[in-house]
Amino acid sequence: VPPDYDENAERRYNVVYVIDGGLDQDFVHIAGLGALGALSWTYEPLIIVGVRTNDRRHELTPPATDPRYVQEFPNAGGAGDFRRYLQTELIPFIEARYRTGARRAVAGESLAGLFIVDTLLAQPGLFSDYIAISPSLWWDDRAMARRAGDLARAQNYAEKRLFLAVANEGGTMQDGIDRVRAALAQTELEMRYSDRSATETHATIYHNATLDALRWLYPMPPYDGETPWFMIEGAAPPAPQ
């Protein structure tokens, strides 16, 4: 929770659910970004929830249809069950115990990014905001990407937002990302795309791309120039002169 959570008993905070969010996975550095927002006043304080995965290839992938994937990954395809766990157990647990705000985000990279895109296409109402970093859209020989147009047209994306970033991936992964991006661009989804192929690899993109996502999704309201900034809930301090 934000450092001022106990001091501001009436304030509610938006939530970011981090997939692959175990302590030995991605929780620590994304929680650090949550702390940075509270310290830097460049984006709003947030509740960060780490969602640990135990068998990523099972929990984060939709069922495969390509016979090669079915044969090589027989335990894959549990994304629907994992999503039901989030919907029926985890999110109600968090919202019953913490002062959660009006919006909730889900963030993930690689296979977790695939799960974020899959959720956006299959059940967009589960979250308000989606952060997908170099999603593994090569999965099942890009089957999700090929179906993205039909899936997206069947959904309502009013007031939904996606931050999509990609590193120097190339090949089928980049092709899958391009197809999904083109399909979602035809909807009312608010989307920001960040091509970092010139500067980042799959191993380096997650932290700084997520920082930019949080700055875009949850900016602080501007300083009004009159009321002392420390008296304005959610306001950023004036820039140093």
Secondary structure, DSSP 4 states (H G I P E B T S, - for coil): --TTTTT-TT--EEEEEEET-STTTTHHHHHHHHHHHHHH-SB---EEEEE--SSHHHHT-PPP-SHHHHHH-TT---HHHHHHHIIIIIHHHHHHHS-EEEEEEEEEETHHHHHHHHHHHH-GGG-SEEEEES--TTHHHHHHHHHHHHHHHTS--TT-EEEEEE-S--HHHHHHHHHHHHHHTTSS-EEEEEE-TTT--TTTHHHHHHHHHHHHHSBPPPP-SSS-GGGSTTPPPPPP-
